[in-house]
């Protein structure tokens, strides 16, 4: 008897499930027909297109940045100015808008998925009649499908066709790290709220940009955090934040370069040094570049990685300041195979020079420079290329090493001439009279701040010349740096303070002094003689 009951019971259950499925399909069709407006509005909401273009204002950006600069600015002040510039905020607001749109799309997809899952649960066969999901063939098929999906995702990301709704978002997907995680970590290391910041952190764009600034200059602590190290490889990071930080870093770098050019145009040595410090801070991920502890750590890292001679340093073997006799500044004698002659190039240059006079158009600062770290850096780069299977030339050609030379001058036993347009005059007034574009951007408060800077001790604060130079060949051991500058307009003995600052490394700055006698130019003597003769005739 029981042998007949079980088959009949199974048949009855099967018929019941079939009827249930048919009933649910009918119900879904009726629901869809009864609420077409809801479906249409949902479709409209999730399919709206956001314009990802941002209207930028380069002139307004430059004006804002220029009026944030002060001789007394700190590196953080400079970085805050870059972070809160109008264009930077406009870009961040657009990122926020795109993220909100992405969240809406993910929510819509989640609702559809939850509804589908609910239906599947209702229709699930929970009788346990078969365990087909556990057989080897099914498991292998699932793994193959997962691998295929992973590869498709990687290809889509590489070709820009990635389904953005698949991105993990902090606050939406569990366990994902993003801006809130960075904020919490910055609070732990006492850099949030941001020190000395006077802006409006209630503005989401301002808050986001300042947070990215803090995150960058504390990258040493954040990038080694165990939670981030774990989340990165598993894909549990919010790309809408971390990808935005890469773009942010590039744009801040451009603004820092622009700020440095402004400081040099205004001839403000103190501000130029501050901006260079900010550049190094932002590149190296440190909040301080003069802290002896950081410098010691940096040198140890360099020595461990590159060897005893791997610490970056420029060695100046010869120094020359003058006017070469051949008529063009920085002229050097012809190349020779004589090693002794090669060694004494600067000596020959001095011998071929004439006395510097007040009427010379230009004079040259020429330096023979040896890069102590060239050989060690080259060996390490080649080893990395071999390990990664990269053609050495690609890595070597991508190398960049920036330095910045700044020159100031003072008159021994006297003061710089107030009428000397290149050394002691009121250069801000001269900029105003000439209709200088940068000066015209400055408001009254900014002009007053720079006038106060140069009111006293101008020889210590005013740049005579500032010049960047970049090394693009990592293997270059030695070279020559030549900088042209105007001679002083008044005879006497002058002292030139030369500063070389690294735009990449800590503890690599070099400073030295050169003295130069300047004679009165012949043309000026003749003009004065003619003037004296004319005066006597008039008498």
C-alpha positions in Angstrom: 0.0 0.0 0.0 2.7 2.5 1.0 4.5 1.8 -2.3 1.6 3.5 -4.1 1.1 6.4 -1.8 4.6 7.9 -2.2 4.5 8.2 -6.0 1.0 9.7 -5.8 2.2 12.2 -3.2 5.1 13.2 -5.3 2.7 13.7 -8.3 0.4 15.8 -6.2 3.2 18.0 -5.0 4.4 18.5 -8.6 1.0 19.5 -9.8 0.6 22.0 -6.9 4.0 23.6 -7.8 3.0 23.9 -11.4 -0.3 25.6 -10.6 1.5 27.9 -8.1 3.9 29.0 -10.8 1.2 29.7 -13.3 -0.7 31.7 -10.6 2.4 33.8 -9.8 3.1 34.6 -13.5 -0.5 35.7 -13.9 -0.2 37.9 -10.8 3.0 39.5 -12.1 1.4 40.3 -15.5 -1.6 41.9 -13.8 0.7 43.9 -11.5 2.7 45.2 -14.4 -0.4 46.2 -16.3 -1.9 47.9 -13.2 1.1 50.1 -12.5 2.7 51.3 -15.8 3.4 54.8 -14.5 5.6 53.5 -11.6 7.6 51.4 -14.0 8.0 54.3 -16.4 9.1 56.7 -13.7 11.6 54.2 -12.4 13.0 53.7 -15.8 13.2 57.5 -16.3 15.0 57.9 -13.0 17.6 55.3 -13.5 18.3 56.0 -17.2 18.9 59.8 -16.9 22.2 60.9 -18.4 24.6 63.1 -16.4 26.8 65.5 -18.4 30.3 64.7 -17.2 31.8 67.9 -18.6 32.9 70.7 -16.2 33.0 74.3 -17.2 36.4 75.6 -16.1 37.6 79.2 -15.7 41.5 79.3 -16.0 41.6 83.1 -15.6 39.5 83.0 -12.4 41.5 80.1 -11.2 44.8 82.0 -11.6 43.3 85.1 -9.9 42.1 83.1 -6.9 45.5 81.3 -6.5 47.5 84.5 -6.8 45.5 86.2 -4.1 45.9 83.3 -1.8 49.7 83.7 -1.9 51.5 85.5 0.9 55.2 85.8 1.7 54.3 84.4 5.1 52.3 81.4 3.7 53.1 77.9 5.0 53.3 74.8 2.9 49.9 73.8 4.2 48.4 77.2 3.3 49.6 76.7 -0.3 48.1 73.2 -0.4 44.8 74.4 1.0 44.7 77.1 -1.6 45.1 74.6 -4.4 42.5 72.3 -2.9 39.9 75.0 -2.6 40.4 76.7 -6.0 37.2 77.3 -8.0 38.0 74.8 -10.7 39.1 72.1 -8.3 35.8 72.5 -6.4 33.8 72.4 -9.6 35.4 69.1 -10.6 34.8 67.5 -7.2 31.2 68.6 -7.3 30.8 66.9 -10.7 32.3 63.8 -9.2 29.8 63.9 -6.4 27.0 64.3 -8.9 28.1 61.3 -10.9 28.5 59.2 -7.7 24.9 60.1 -6.6 23.7 59.0 -10.1 25.6 55.8 -9.7 24.1 55.1 -6.3 20.6 55.6 -7.8 21.4 53.1 -10.5 22.8 50.6 -8.1 19.7 51.0 -5.9 17.4 50.4 -8.8 19.4 47.3 -9.8 19.3 46.1 -6.2 15.5 46.4 -6.0 15.1 44.4 -9.2 17.5 41.8 -7.9 15.7 41.5 -4.5 12.3 41.1 -6.3 13.8 38.4 -8.5 15.3 36.6 -5.5 12.0 36.8 -3.6 10.2 35.1 -6.5 12.9 32.4 -6.7 12.6 31.7 -3.0 8.9 31.2 -3.4 9.3 28.9 -6.3 12.3 27.1 -4.9 12.3 23.3 -4.9 13.1 22.6 -1.2 12.2 18.9 -1.3 15.8 17.8 -1.4 15.0 15.3 -4.1 18.3 15.9 -6.0 21.7 17.4 -5.1 22.7 18.2 -8.7 24.5 21.4 -7.5 27.1 19.4 -5.6 28.4 17.1 -8.4 31.9 17.7 -9.8 30.7 18.8 -13.2 28.5 21.5 -11.8 31.2 22.8 -9.5 33.7 23.0 -12.3 31.1 24.8 -14.5 30.5 27.4 -11.8 34.2 28.0 -11.4 34.7 28.5 -15.1 31.8 30.9 -15.2 33.2 32.9 -12.3 36.6 33.1 -14.0 35.0 34.2 -17.3 33.1 36.9 -15.5 36.2 38.1 -13.7 38.2 38.3 -17.0 35.3 40.1 -18.7 35.2 42.6 -15.9 39.0 43.2 -16.2 38.7 43.7 -19.9 35.8 46.1 -19.5 37.8 48.1 -17.0 40.8 48.3 -19.2 38.8 49.4 -22.3 36.6 51.9 -20.5 33.5 49.8 -20.9 33.1 48.7 -17.3 29.6 48.4 -15.9 29.7 51.1 -13.2 26.9 49.6 -11.3 29.3 46.8 -10.4 31.7 49.1 -8.6 31.9 48.8 -4.9 30.8 51.9 -3.0 31.5 52.8 0.6 28.3 53.2 2.5 26.4 51.0 0.0 28.4 47.8 -0.1 29.5 46.3 3.2 33.2 46.4 4.1 34.2 48.9 1.4 36.9 51.5 2.2 36.6 55.1 0.9 36.4 58.7 2.1 34.8 57.9 5.4 37.6 55.4 6.2 40.2 57.9 5.3 38.5 60.5 7.5 38.5 58.1 10.5 42.2 57.2 10.0 43.2 60.9 9.6 41.4 61.6 12.9 43.4 58.8 14.5 46.7 60.4 13.5 45.5 63.9 14.5 45.3 65.5 11.1 41.5 65.7 11.0 40.1 68.3 11.4 42.8 69.7 9.2 45.3 71.9 11.2 45.1 75.6 10.5 42.4 75.3 7.9 40.0 78.3 7.9 37.6 77.3 5.1 34.1 75.9 5.2 34.2 72.2 5.9 30.4 72.0 5.7 30.8 72.4 1.9 31.0 68.7 0.7 33.4 69.6 -2.1 35.7 71.6 0.2 35.7 68.8 2.7 36.5 66.2 0.1 39.4 68.1 -1.5 40.9 69.0 1.9 40.5 65.4 2.9 42.4 64.2 -0.2 45.1 66.7 0.6 45.4 65.4 4.1 45.4 61.8 2.8 48.2 62.6 0.4 50.6 64.2 2.8 50.0 61.4 5.3 50.2 58.7 2.7 53.1 57.1 4.6 50.8 56.1 7.4 47.6 55.4 5.4 49.1 53.3 2.6 50.6 50.9 5.1 47.5 50.5 7.2 46.5 46.8 7.5 42.9 47.4 6.6 43.8 49.1 3.3 46.5 46.5 2.5 43.8 43.8 2.9 41.0 45.7 1.0 43.1 46.6 -2.0 43.8 43.2 -3.5 40.2 42.0 -2.7 38.7 44.9 -4.6 37.0 46.3 -1.5 37.9 49.9 -2.1 35.7 52.7 -3.3 37.1 53.6 -6.7 35.0 56.7 -7.0 37.2 58.1 -4.2 40.6 56.5 -4.8 40.5 57.1 -8.5 39.5 60.7 -7.9 42.6 61.2 -5.7 44.8 60.3 -8.7 43.2 63.1 -10.8 43.3 65.4 -7.8 47.1 64.9 -7.4 47.7 65.7 -11.0 45.8 68.9 -10.9 47.3 70.0 -7.6 50.7 69.4 -9.1 49.8 71.8 -12.0 48.6 74.5 -9.5 51.8 74.2 -7.4 53.8 74.7 -10.6 51.7 77.8 -11.4 52.1 79.1 -7.8 55.9 78.7 -8.0 56.0 80.7 -11.3 54.0 83.4 -9.6 56.3 83.6 -6.6 59.3 83.9 -8.9 57.7 86.6 -11.0 57.1 88.5 -7.8 60.7 87.8 -6.9 59.7 86.5 -3.5 62.4 84.1 -2.2 60.6 83.1 1.0 57.4 82.2 -0.9 59.3 80.3 -3.6 61.0 78.2 -0.9 57.7 77.5 0.8 56.1 76.3 -2.4 59.0 74.1 -3.2 58.6 72.5 0.2 54.9 72.0 -0.5 55.8 70.3 -3.8 58.1 67.9 -2.1 55.6 67.2 0.7 52.9 66.4 -1.9 55.2 64.2 -4.0 56.6 62.2 -1.1 53.5 61.9 1.0 54.9 63.6 4.1 53.5 66.4 6.2 57.0 67.9 6.9 60.2 68.0 4.9 62.6 69.6 7.3 62.0 67.2 10.3 65.3 65.6 11.1 63.5 62.3 11.8 62.0 62.2 8.4 65.2 63.1 6.7 67.1 60.4 8.6 64.4 57.9 7.7 64.5 58.9 4.0 68.3 58.6 3.8 68.2 55.2 5.5 65.6 54.0 3.0 67.7 55.3 0.1 70.8 53.6 1.5 69.0 50.3 2.1 67.5 50.3 -1.4 70.4 51.8 -3.5 73.5 51.3 -1.4 75.9 53.7 0.4 76.1 56.1 -2.5 72.4 55.9 -3.3 71.4 58.9 -1.2 70.5 61.7 -3.6 73.0 64.5 -3.6 74.5 67.0 -6.0 78.2 67.7 -5.7 79.5 70.9 -7.2 83.1 70.3 -8.3 83.6 73.8 -9.9 81.8 77.1 -9.7 82.1 80.1 -11.9 80.4 83.5 -12.0 81.4 86.0 -14.7 81.4 87.1 -18.3 83.3 84.9 -20.8 85.4 86.7 -23.3 83.9 85.0 -26.4 80.8 87.1 -26.2 78.1 84.7 -25.2 77.4 83.8 -21.6 78.4 80.4 -20.4 80.7 79.7 -23.3 83.0 76.8 -22.7 86.3 75.8 -24.4 86.2 73.1 -27.2 86.1 69.5 -26.1 89.5 67.8 -25.7 90.8 64.3 -25.0 93.3 65.6 -22.6 92.0 64.4 -19.2 93.9 67.2 -17.3 92.5 69.8 -19.6 89.0 68.3 -19.2 89.4 68.5 -15.5 90.2 72.2 -15.5 87.5 73.4 -17.8 86.2 76.0 -15.3 89.8 77.2 -14.7 90.1 77.8 -18.4 86.7 79.6 -18.5 87.9 81.9 -15.7 91.1 82.6 -17.7 89.1 83.4 -20.8 86.8 85.8 -18.9 86.9 89.6 -18.6 86.0 91.8 -15.7 82.3 92.1 -15.1 81.0 95.6 -15.6 77.8 97.4 -14.9 77.1 97.7 -18.6 77.4 94.0 -19.6 74.1 92.7 -20.9 74.5 89.3 -19.2 76.8 87.3 -17.0 76.8 83.5 -16.3 76.7 81.3 -13.3 78.3 78.0 -14.5 78.5 74.9 -12.3 80.1 71.5 -12.8 77.7 69.1 -11.1 78.2 65.4 -10.2 75.2 63.3 -9.2 76.4 61.1 -6.4 73.4 58.7 -6.8 73.5 58.3 -10.6 75.2 54.9 -10.7 73.2 53.4 -7.8 69.9 54.6 -9.2 70.7 53.2 -12.6 71.7 49.7 -11.3 68.5 49.5 -9.3 66.3 50.6 -12.2 67.9 48.0 -14.5 67.4 45.3 -11.9 63.7 46.3 -11.6 63.2 46.1 -15.3 64.8 42.7 -15.5 62.6 41.4 -12.7 59.4 42.7 -14.3 60.4 41.9 -17.8 60.2 45.5 -18.9 62.5 46.8 -21.7 65.1 48.9 -19.8 64.8 51.9 -22.2 61.2 52.4 -21.4 61.9 52.8 -17.7 65.0 54.9 -18.2 63.2 57.2 -20.6 60.4 57.7 -18.1 62.8 59.0 -15.4 62.5 62.6 -14.2 64.5 64.4 -11.4 63.6 68.0 -10.8 65.9 70.7 -9.2 65.4 74.4 -8.7 68.2 77.0 -8.5 67.6 80.4 -6.9 70.0 83.3 -6.7 69.9 86.3 -4.4 72.5 89.1 -4.1 73.8 91.6 -1.5 76.4 94.4 -1.8 79.4 94.0 0.5 79.7 97.0 2.8 76.6 98.7 1.4 73.1 98.5 0.1 71.6 97.6 -3.3 70.9 100.5 -5.5 67.3 101.6 -5.4 67.5 102.5 -9.1 68.9 99.1 -10.2 66.0 97.5 -12.1 67.4 93.9 -11.6 68.5 94.1 -7.9 67.2 97.0 -5.8 64.4 98.9 -7.4 60.7 98.8 -6.5 60.0 95.9 -8.8 56.3 95.8 -7.8 55.9 99.4 -9.0 57.7 98.5 -12.2 55.3 95.6 -12.7 52.4 97.9 -12.2 53.8 100.5 -14.7 54.5 97.9 -17.3 50.9 96.5 -17.1 52.2 93.1 -15.9 49.3 90.5 -16.1 50.1 88.9 -12.8 50.2 92.2 -11.0 46.8 93.2 -12.5 45.3 90.0 -10.9 46.4 91.0 -7.4 44.0 92.7 -5.0 45.0 95.5 -2.7 45.6 93.3 0.3 47.9 91.0 -1.7 49.9 93.9 -3.0 50.3 95.3 0.5 51.5 92.0 1.8 54.3 91.8 -0.8 55.2 95.5 -0.4 55.7 94.9 3.3 57.9 91.9 2.5 60.4 94.0 0.5 60.3 97.1 2.7 63.4 96.0 4.5 66.3 93.6 4.0 65.5 93.3 0.3 68.8 91.6 -0.5 67.8 88.6 1.7 64.2 88.4 0.4 64.4 89.3 -3.3 65.2 86.8 -6.0 67.7 87.9 -8.7 67.0 84.8 -10.8 65.2 81.5 -10.3 65.5 78.6 -12.8 64.2 75.0 -12.8 66.2 72.2 -14.5 65.3 68.6 -15.0 67.4 65.5 -15.3 65.8 63.0 -17.7 68.6 60.5 -17.9 68.9 58.5 -14.7 72.4 57.3 -15.7 73.8 60.9 -16.1 76.7 61.1 -13.7 78.0 64.6 -14.4 76.9 67.7 -16.3 77.0 71.4 -16.4 74.4 73.9 -15.2 74.5 77.4 -16.7 72.2 80.2 -15.5 72.2 83.6 -17.1 71.6 86.8 -15.0 72.1 90.5 -15.3 75.1 92.1 -13.6 74.4 94.8 -10.9 74.0 98.3 -12.2 76.3 99.8 -9.7 80.0 99.1 -9.2 81.3 97.4 -6.1 81.8 94.0 -4.5 78.8 91.7 -4.4 77.9 88.5 -2.7 75.6 86.0 -4.5 73.7 83.4 -2.4 73.0 80.3 -4.5 70.4 77.8 -3.4 69.8 74.4 -5.1 66.5 72.8 -3.9 65.4 69.3 -4.8 61.8 69.0 -6.1 61.9 65.2 -5.3 64.0 64.3 -2.3 64.5 65.2 1.4 67.7 66.5 2.8 69.2 67.1 -0.6 69.3 70.9 -0.7 72.6 72.7 -1.3 73.6 76.3 -0.6 76.8 78.3 -1.2 78.0 81.8 -1.7 80.1 83.4 -4.5 81.7 86.8 -4.4 82.1 89.1 -7.5 83.7 92.4 -8.2 81.8 94.6 -10.6 83.5 97.5 -12.4 81.9 100.6 -13.8 81.0 100.1 -17.5 82.8 102.1 -20.2 79.7 103.3 -21.9 78.4 104.8 -18.6 81.8 106.5 -18.1 81.6 108.1 -21.6 78.0 109.2 -21.0 79.0 111.0 -17.8 82.1 112.6 -19.4 79.9 113.9 -22.2 77.4 115.2 -19.7 80.2 117.0 -17.7 81.6 118.6 -20.9 78.2 119.8 -21.9 77.6 121.3 -18.4 80.9 123.2 -18.6 80.0 124.6 -22.1 76.7 125.8 -20.8 78.5 127.6 -17.9 
